[in-house]
């Protein structure tokens, strides 16, 4: 079942943080903002609108978190291409008034193993522009499902910093992601403490929830294993859970983020992905499935009565039309 957090932490200008307890050195939060709730709930928020909302949300969260990093020590790392979505370079400027912080780029694209579709490996990792000042605090954002790209990217960062004798002081990591993000950051935190005598802390910020990742045995009619971030069985901010009642489509979306790269940069592929899911729901409705039945499958802790009488077929047609409208013109989908 789902877990709703109840330990509030810092808050600032619409951003609220909830601590995720547990062993380990990584300071772990779930952050909620109006922008990230909308991103997770409505896949029609895409393209520039999506990345702008995410940047603004990250800026609000950074203000709530605060930081002891100096401007000239801050290094924003973009693990291509998902890391570009978060806009952390601009978010740091908006949150702290910085202008002299460093921005770096590295590629780390994952792909399924042809011999085992549930295994992943890194491809397209040749591009790298890593600039490291004498003292470093890394600011990183990425979507994390299997953690393949994250583990590779952070290991390469730590290795490079060690080789260049940089003094790494901390890591701040933002994600739409699952539990493996915390596990990987615990590994990286231990490495940093062994390599860098002045290392301070690792901060992990989950956006809206630490979401479960679809697996072959996940009891769902539709799932993309190793990719979909699910509401089912997740740890979430109470604000996010309550926001599900704003629209019956929200809690039954296939994924809380879908493909983050195409959502920002290649809408034709992204729209086809989301529409494909809602066409499957339309087929289920035509064969007798009800909204309440689908809700019980995808977010069982919610009360179906609060949504009223929802026609799954009509809802599916509405969502298909909404997604199609994104490609019709500059003002579509707003």
C-alpha positions in Angstrom: 0.0 0.0 0.0 0.9 3.6 -0.3 2.6 5.6 2.5 1.7 9.2 3.1 4.5 11.2 4.9 3.6 13.2 8.0 7.0 14.7 9.2 7.0 18.3 7.8 10.3 20.1 7.3 11.3 23.4 5.8 8.8 25.4 3.7 9.2 28.4 1.4 7.0 30.2 -1.1 4.8 27.2 -2.0 7.5 24.6 -1.5 7.1 22.2 1.4 9.4 19.4 2.4 8.8 16.2 4.3 11.6 14.1 5.7 11.9 10.4 4.8 13.3 8.7 7.8 15.6 5.7 7.7 19.2 4.6 8.3 22.1 5.9 6.3 24.0 9.2 5.9 21.9 10.7 3.0 19.5 13.5 4.1 16.3 12.5 2.3 13.3 14.7 1.6 10.1 14.6 -0.4 9.4 18.1 -1.7 6.0 19.2 -3.0 5.1 22.4 -5.0 2.2 23.4 -7.2 4.4 23.0 -10.2 5.7 19.5 -9.6 2.2 18.3 -8.6 0.9 19.6 -11.9 3.8 17.9 -13.8 3.2 14.6 -12.1 -0.6 14.7 -12.5 -1.1 16.1 -16.0 1.0 14.8 -18.9 -0.4 17.5 -21.1 2.1 19.8 -19.3 4.9 19.3 -21.8 7.6 21.1 -23.8 8.8 24.5 -22.6 5.9 24.8 -20.2 7.1 21.6 -18.4 10.7 22.6 -18.1 9.8 26.2 -17.0 7.5 24.8 -14.2 10.2 22.4 -13.1 12.9 25.1 -13.0 10.6 27.4 -10.9 9.7 24.5 -8.6 13.4 23.6 -8.0 14.2 27.3 -7.3 11.5 27.3 -4.6 12.7 24.1 -3.1 16.3 25.4 -3.0 15.2 28.4 -1.1 13.5 26.2 1.4 16.5 23.9 1.7 19.1 26.8 1.7 22.7 25.8 1.3 26.1 26.5 2.8 27.8 26.2 -0.6 29.6 29.2 -1.9 28.6 30.5 -5.3 32.0 29.9 -6.9 32.0 26.3 -5.4 28.7 25.3 -6.9 28.8 23.0 -9.9 25.5 22.2 -11.7 25.9 18.8 -13.5 23.6 17.9 -16.4 23.5 14.2 -17.1 22.2 14.3 -20.7 19.5 14.6 -21.6 17.2 14.2 -18.6 19.2 16.5 -16.4 18.5 19.5 -18.7 14.8 19.3 -17.7 15.4 20.5 -14.1 17.0 23.8 -15.1 19.2 23.8 -12.0 21.6 26.4 -13.4 18.8 29.0 -13.6 17.1 27.6 -10.5 20.2 28.3 -8.4 20.4 31.8 -9.9 16.7 32.5 -9.0 17.0 31.0 -5.5 20.3 32.5 -4.4 21.0 35.3 -6.8 24.1 33.5 -8.2 25.8 34.3 -11.5 29.3 32.8 -11.2 28.4 29.1 -10.5 29.7 26.5 -12.9 27.7 24.2 -15.3 28.9 20.9 -16.6 27.6 18.3 -19.0 28.0 14.6 -19.5 26.1 12.0 -21.6 24.9 8.7 -20.1 22.1 7.2 -22.1 20.8 3.8 -20.9 19.4 1.0 -23.1 17.9 -2.4 -22.5 20.1 -5.4 -22.9 19.1 -7.4 -26.0 19.7 -10.7 -24.1 17.7 -9.7 -21.0 15.1 -6.9 -21.5 15.0 -6.3 -17.7 18.7 -5.5 -17.7 20.2 -2.2 -18.7 23.6 -0.8 -19.8 25.1 2.6 -20.7 25.3 3.8 -24.3 26.2 7.2 -25.8 28.5 8.2 -23.0 31.3 9.9 -25.0 30.3 13.6 -24.5 31.8 15.2 -21.4 32.5 18.8 -20.3 33.4 18.7 -16.7 34.8 21.9 -15.1 35.7 21.6 -11.4 36.8 24.5 -9.2 39.1 23.9 -6.2 36.2 23.3 -3.9 33.0 21.7 -5.2 29.4 21.2 -4.2 27.5 19.3 -7.0 23.9 20.2 -7.9 22.4 17.4 -10.0 18.9 16.5 -11.3 17.7 13.5 -13.1 14.8 11.0 -13.4 15.7 7.7 -11.7 14.0 4.4 -12.4 16.6 1.6 -12.6 19.4 4.0 -11.6 21.7 2.9 -14.5 22.5 6.4 -15.7 22.7 7.8 -12.2 25.2 5.3 -10.9 27.4 5.7 -13.9 27.2 9.5 -13.9 27.9 10.0 -10.2 30.7 7.4 -10.2 32.4 9.3 -13.1 32.0 12.6 -11.3 33.6 11.3 -8.1 36.4 9.6 -10.1 37.1 12.8 -12.0 37.0 15.0 -8.9 39.5 12.7 -7.1 41.8 12.6 -10.1 41.8 16.4 -10.3 42.4 16.8 -6.6 39.1 18.8 -6.2 37.8 19.2 -2.7 34.2 17.9 -2.9 32.1 19.3 0.0 28.6 18.0 -0.9 25.9 16.8 -3.4 22.4 18.0 -3.8 20.3 15.7 -6.0 16.8 16.3 -7.3 14.7 13.5 -8.8 11.4 12.2 -10.0 12.5 8.8 -9.0 12.3 5.5 -7.0 14.1 3.9 -4.1 17.2 3.0 -6.0 18.2 6.7 -6.1 18.7 6.7 -2.3 20.6 3.4 -2.4 23.0 4.8 -5.1 23.5 8.1 -3.2 24.4 6.1 -0.1 27.1 4.4 -2.0 28.4 7.7 -3.5 28.2 9.3 -0.1 30.4 6.6 1.4 32.9 7.0 -1.5 33.0 10.8 -1.0 33.7 10.5 2.7 36.6 8.1 2.0 38.1 10.3 -0.7 37.4 13.9 0.4 38.3 14.8 4.0 36.1 17.9 4.1 33.0 16.2 2.7 29.9 17.5 4.4 26.6 16.0 3.4 24.5 14.4 0.6 21.0 15.8 0.2 18.4 13.8 -1.8 15.2 15.6 -2.9 12.4 13.4 -4.3 9.8 15.5 -6.1 6.3 14.6 -4.8 7.2 11.1 -3.8 9.6 8.2 -3.8 7.7 6.3 -6.4 7.7 2.5 -7.0 9.1 1.3 -10.3 7.1 -1.1 -12.4 8.5 -4.7 -12.4 7.5 -7.8 -14.3 5.4 -9.0 -11.3 3.7 -5.6 -10.6 -0.1 -6.4 -10.7 -1.1 -3.9 -13.3 -2.8 -4.4 -16.7 -0.5 -1.9 -18.3 3.1 -1.3 -17.2 6.5 -0.4 -18.7 9.0 -2.3 -16.6 12.1 -0.5 -15.5 10.6 2.8 -16.6 7.2 3.6 -15.1 7.2 5.4 -11.8 4.0 4.3 -10.1 1.7 5.8 -7.4 0.9 2.2 -6.3 3.0 1.3 -3.3 4.9 4.6 -3.1 5.9 7.1 -0.4 4.3 10.4 -1.1 3.7 13.9 0.2 0.2 14.4 1.6 -0.3 17.4 -0.6 0.3 15.2 -3.7 -2.1 12.5 -2.5 -4.8 15.1 -1.9 -4.2 16.6 -5.3 -5.3 13.4 -7.0 -8.9 14.3 -6.3 -8.7 17.4 -8.6 -9.2 15.2 -11.7 -10.1 11.5 -12.1 -7.4 11.2 -14.8 -4.6 12.0 -12.3 -4.4 8.9 -10.2 -4.8 6.4 -13.1 -2.0 7.8 -15.3 0.4 5.0 -16.3 3.5 6.9 -15.0 4.1 10.0 -12.9 6.5 11.5 -15.4 6.4 9.3 -18.6 9.6 9.8 -20.7 11.1 13.0 -19.3 13.5 13.6 -22.3 10.8 13.4 -25.0 8.4 15.3 -22.8 10.7 18.3 -23.0 12.4 17.9 -26.3 10.5 15.6 -28.7 6.8 16.0 -28.3 5.8 13.8 -31.2 7.2 10.7 -29.5 6.0 11.7 -26.1 2.4 12.4 -27.2 2.2 9.1 -29.0 3.4 7.3 -25.8 0.7 8.9 -23.6 -2.1 8.5 -26.1 -1.1 4.9 -26.5 -1.9 4.3 -22.8 -5.2 6.1 -22.9 -6.2 4.1 -26.0 -5.6 1.0 -23.9 -7.9 2.4 -21.2 -10.5 3.0 -23.9 -10.3 -0.6 -24.9 -10.7 -1.7 -21.2 -13.7 0.6 -20.9 -15.3 -0.9 -24.1 -14.9 -4.3 -22.5 -16.6 -3.3 -19.3 -13.9 -2.0 -17.0 -15.1 0.9 -14.7 -13.1 3.9 -13.5 -13.5 2.5 -9.9 -11.9 -0.8 -10.9 -8.9 0.9 -12.6 -8.5 3.3 -9.6 -8.4 0.3 -7.3 -5.6 -1.2 -9.4 -3.5 1.9 -9.8 -4.1 3.9 -6.5 -6.1 1.7 -4.2 -5.9 3.9 -1.1 -8.0 6.6 -2.7 -11.8 6.9 -2.2 -13.6 6.5 -5.5 -16.7 8.2 -4.1 -14.9 11.5 -4.0 -14.6 11.5 -7.8 -18.4 11.1 -8.3 -19.7 9.1 -11.3 -16.8 8.8 -13.7 -17.3 7.3 -17.2 -13.9 5.7 -18.1 -14.7 5.7 -21.8 -15.5 9.4 -21.8 -12.5 10.2 -19.7 -10.2 8.3 -22.0 -11.5 10.1 -25.1 -11.1 13.4 -23.3 -7.4 12.6 -22.4 -6.7 11.5 -26.0 -8.1 14.7 -27.4 -6.1 16.8 -24.8 -2.8 15.1 -25.8 -3.5 15.4 -29.5 -4.2 19.2 -29.1 -0.5 19.7 -28.0 0.6 19.2 -31.5 -1.9 21.5 -33.2 -0.5 24.9 -32.6 1.4 27.2 -30.2 -1.6 27.8 -27.9 -2.8 24.2 -27.8 -3.0 22.2 -24.6 -2.9 25.2 -22.3 
